[in-house]
Amino acid sequence: MPVFTRFRRPPATVDDTSSVPPASEEAAETVVSTAAIGAPPEEATSEEAVPDEATSDEAAPDKPDRDDAGLDDTGPADEKANAAPHGAAPDAEDGSPSTDAGTDPGADDTAPLRPRLAHWRDWRARHPTAALVLHWSTTVLAAVLVFAGLVMPNRVAALQPNRFTRLPAEAIVAAVVMLVLPRRPRVILAAVSGTVLGALTIVNVLDMGFTEYLGRAFNLVLDWGLLDDAQSYVADSMGRATAVGAAVGAVVLVVLLLVLMALATVRLSNLLASNRQTATRATLIAGTVWITCSTLGLQVDGMPIASDRAAGALKVQAHRVVDTVRDEAAFRKEAKADQFGNTPAGQLVPDLRGKDMIFTFIESYGRSAIEDPGIAPGVDRTLDASTASLAKAGFHARSGWLTSATYGGSSWLGHSTTLSGLWVDNQQRYRTVMSSDHLSLTKAFKKTGDWDTVGVMPGVQKGWPEQSFYGLDKVYNAFQMGYKGPKFSWSTMPDQYALEAFQRLEHGKKRDKPLMSEIILTSSHQPWSPIPKMVGWDELGDGSLFGPIQKAGTNPSDIITDTTRSKQEYGKSIQYSVTSLTQWLERYGTDDTVLVFLGDHQPIARVSGNHASRDVPVSIVAKDPKVLDKIAGWKWTEGLKPAKNAPVWKMSSFRDRFLTAYGSTPHPSKD
């Protein structure tokens, strides 16, 4: 960081300072802009300033700027300025004396500031040491804040000391610009630049959060609506008061950061201008060092010293916005082309006629649940035990892997990708496909006219227009299944109750047609605290018996802050969900029941790790051996636990593979 020469001025008396008006409106603004964050006004003329080393040329005060007058910095004008009569207040930057209050045209404009300026000067005169400490403390804090904003990474894992041993090119370029600009444009540009840097810092923090929870960076175009979902999640998990407090705190911090960053850049620009010669030399040295480090590839602890992190981040964000806009048009065209879009009803899934089809998604059921050493033992035991129990009941299973379009959250993207056959990895694509007439897997059953279709959605707590896209005749949301028990954090009801309600309301009823169902199980939703426990199926009633279980459970705040416990509780939640589903199938499944169940995405990085895959298990379970014979060519693993080397497909490929395996004839629709 450049070293600036500091000049001391002898303390003025109260009478002298209180009676001296600012030189002009511009000078008053300069003082206020620096005083706003505790800095003293810029130094007076050379007559009042006392250099630390009067005999040193380098320590001599910089020649005053002539921004307003447009004059050279040499000649008689300077001599006149230096010979200003006692009592004339000099301009903070250009060194020209002010006129008497009675003749100064701007005196009326600056009059309200005089008492405050006089008070500030009086305080400085009485406490010179404290004023000096305050001045340099705020200057250092401003420099640290701006530097941190320029080199700050956008990943939590990247918050390492070597990221802050870099020399930002943006600071050097900004210093050059600030040194050549007149005062007013300089202050405006500094304030705007600080605000932009503050906004970039906020985006970096959002990137950190989104990467930790969703495995991707924040999208400036698409993701603002997810912040509302995040608040709802906090409210459901930790209470409304906590959610409101967090939201208010976040808004305050955002505003504070933007204001402080703008004030910091203005302060630093004023410091450069008031020490122009020294700042110019320091900037030239810094630029030379940066170019040298960049050319030679010099590093500190594996990180290049020459940095352009902020400019690079802005470039990435700009490209991301452009790519998002382009992707919308491309995906809209892609959604119109459908391999089975024009397939007649009679040629859709003919090999499943008469079967009760159930498509079930288990929240956050990812590959980590089966393979992570800290999670897998309990889950693997549950899968093995469930496979054996189902076999005793006459059911058999085949399992493989699908690579999800989402990670850590946004479950609806996984649901829509699986059932639409399209790669739906962001909210824009989701809205596009939901408003299209693309054939979803579940709608294919409705289109045949041979199935009744129903959805069980305990996580839905408001209107759900997606019902039409999925082709569901009826949907049961969180308030339509008769549940009177407590919520389990985000989950509105235990999976066991939701499945029993499905049996009571739909599956157990006599009907003229078989039933096709889509069920979303939610008990394994983060924060995995508290977790329900299995109870007797005949004892479920209206769910009130879960009250004591919920109260005896763990506190979400204790789990969220502890990675080890998060893994443990996540594993328990998966065990609970799988057990609920397989016990329901043992209890209520028939010879014609076909169950397809899978995870929607991996759990967040705190549980699955920073480098986990996006794979999720998928299983097909049936009594009729012909159902599993149809997928023998898939080479899936026998049982509910897919082998490590079992086939891995993109989640978007499942719809077409499933329709083809069960006899559907492709009749493409084209754009």
Summary of the structure (lengths in Angstrom):
residues: 671
radius of gyration: 34.3
end to end distance: 59.1
largest distance: 106.1
contacts: 2193
relative contact order: 0.11
helix: 52%
strand: 10%
